[in-house]
Amino acid sequence: MFSQLTPAVRQYLVVTGNYWAFTLTDGALRMLVVLYFHQLGYNALEVAMLFLLYEIFGVVTNLVGGYLGALLGLNRTMNLGLFLQLVALGMLLLPDESLTIAWVMAAQALSGIAKDLNKMSAKSAIKSLLPAHAQGALFRWVALLTGSKNTLKGVGFFAGGLLLMLTSFQGAIAIMLVALCLVWGLSLLLLKQDLGKSKAKPKIKQLLSKSRAINQLSAARLMLFGARDIWFVVALPVYLSTQAQWDHWQVGACLAVWIIAYGFMQSATPWLTASKNGRHPQGRDALSWVMVLTAIPAIIALAMTNSASPLIMLLLGLAVFGLIFAVNSSIHSYLIVSYADADGTSLDVGFYYMANAAGRLLGTLLSGWMFLMGGLEWCLYLSSLMLLLASLLSMGLPSTKHS
């Protein structure tokens, strides 16, 4: 069955399966670290600090990884990402007394490098598998990859909370390590050699020399994802655990359902936003959708403050935010692949996801700090401010190259 598919579809399935497997472990690991170390007595800011190097190295990796992908081939950078995740998981198998803050931060740093190598490789690979004129197919393939990945990340969140309840922290890590080893072996065998490798040797100056469209879209992406993570990464699970008194599995299940629905919405975006004649998003679509999103976090905060049932207001608002944010993210993911140069796509995609990682870093740090200063409501108000900045940065984004 697999051998009867076209080479491009076969490679797309291998890339997607690779990305899925990695995402499962990444989502589970994030939930395990947040819940386990909060259980050990770490406060919200200290838990956020555990992810500091994860996000910092993600910023660097996307920039350098894009260059390496163009130079060496995306098959090599994708497999390297899987290998580094295996090393990171292995580092966390130590007994509790050896899991110091510095050690966990170092393991998270490797995991951050691994995640962004894998993501950059997967997103860049798609463009090399399709002809330049197939923008409708490109939009659908990018949306499906991105959406399905986030659905699996949600499953990973749930798996992390469930594994922590059923076994020890180290037991959960060992299960993920064995499963990912099998995926890594298959990836080494099946991924096409020199996938996405640039025809001409990329130059170092190309790392930062980008078009206005890519710079503008990247800045908007930074604010967009900072606005999400400022309340989603640390503040929300800690709030549900402490204020709502939820068990670990309930927190994991809630965030899992959110991410799964978010992923489905991303995958469905081509059918929600494109007309029957195959229209694909333009720059103005990124602006329209982020403007719709801007006021929602502030409305959630006001509803929580003025309601007798703040938890219900939070969960309803979380659902609305997630669905609209998913459309924003899917449109962005398509636009960067479309804006990118065909030869050495990973250079432009890596730069863009460097901005994405910087947004996550900013959001993660602010999530812990703002939660300590003023609770979840402060995180939500600042999220709306960051979305307003994303709207301003999205003004004037051009049409795609092959409109």
C-alpha positions, 0 to 999 in steps of 0.5 A, a space after each residue: 500500500 505504502 509503495 503504491 503512493 507517489 514519492 512525494 506523498 510517501 515522503 510527506 507521510 514519513 515527515 508527518 509520522 516523524 513529526 507526530 511521534 516527536 510531538 507526542 513526547 514533547 507534549 507529554 514531557 512538558 506536562 510531566 515537568 509542569 505538574 511533577 515539579 509543581 508537586 515537589 513545591 516549585 512555584 509558578 515562576 520557578 516552574 517557568 524557569 525550568 523552560 527558560 533554556 528550552 525556549 532560548 535554545 529554540 530561538 538559536 536552533 531555528 536560526 542555525 537549523 534553517 542554515 543546516 537544513 539548506 546545507 546538509 538536507 532536512 532529513 539529517 536535521 530531522 533525524 538529529 532532532 529525534 536523537 537529541 530528544 532521546 538524549 534529553 529523555 535519558 537525562 531525566 531518568 535520574 532519581 529525584 535527588 539528582 534532578 536539580 534545577 540546573 540538570 532539568 534546565 539542561 535537559 530541557 535545553 536539549 529538548 528545545 533544540 530537538 523540537 525546533 530542529 524537528 519542526 523546522 525540518 517538517 515545515 520546510 520539507 513540504 515546499 520541496 515536495 510540491 510544485 510552485 503553482 500548487 498553492 491550494 495543495 500547499 495550504 492544505 498540506 501545511 494545515 494538515 501537518 500543523 493541525 494534526 501535530 497539535 492534536 497529537 500534542 494534546 494527546 501528549 498533554 493527556 498522556 503526560 498527566 495520566 502517566 504521572 498518575 499511573 507510574 513514577 516520573 522516571 517510569 513515564 520518561 522510560 516509556 517515551 524513550 523506548 517508543 521514540 527509539 523505534 521511531 528514530 530507527 524507522 526515520 533513518 531508514 525511510 527519509 529521502 536523502 538530501 531532502 530540501 538541500 539547497 542547490 547552491 551553498 547557503 551563505 551565512 548572511 542569508 540567516 538574517 537577510 530577509 524580505 520585508 514580508 518575512 520580517 513583518 510576518 515574523 514579528 507578528 508571529 512573535 507577539 501572537 505566540 507570546 500572547 498565547 503562552 503568557 497564560 497557557 504554558 504555566 499560569 493556566 495549569 497552575 491555576 487549575 491545579 491550585 485555585 480549581 483544586 483539579 487533579 493532575 489527570 484533570 489538568 492534563 485532560 483539559 489542556 489535551 482537549 483544548 490542544 486536540 480541538 485546536 489541532 482539528 481547527 487548524 486542519 480544517 482552516 483551508 475549508 473554513 477560509 478558502 472558497 470553492 475555487 481554491 482561494 488561499 490566504 493572503 496577508 490581509 487574512 492574517 490581519 483580519 483574524 488576529 484583530 478578531 482575537 485581540 479582545 478575547 483574553 481581556 473579555 475572559 479576565 473581566 468575565 472571571 472577575 465579575 462572575 460567580 463562576 469564574 472557572 466556567 467563564 475561563 473554560 468557555 473563553 479558553 474554547 473560543 480563544 483556541 478556535 480563533 487562535 488556531 485559524 490565525 496559526 494555520 494562516 501564518 504557517 501557510 504564509 511563511 512557506 509561501 513567502 519563502 524562497 523555493 531554494 533553501 526554504 529552511 533558511 526563511 522558515 527557520 528565521 520565522 520560527 526563531 521569532 516563534 520561539 522568541 515569542 514562546 520564551 517571552 510568553 513563558 517568562 511572563 506567564 510565571 511572573 505575571 501569575 505571581 504578581 496578579 494572578 491569571 487575570 493579569 496574564 490575560 490582560 497582557 495577552 490582549 495587549 500583545 495581540 494588539 501589537 500583532 495586529 499592528 504588525 500584520 498591517 500591510 502584509 503582501 499577497 502570496 507569491 503565486 496568487 
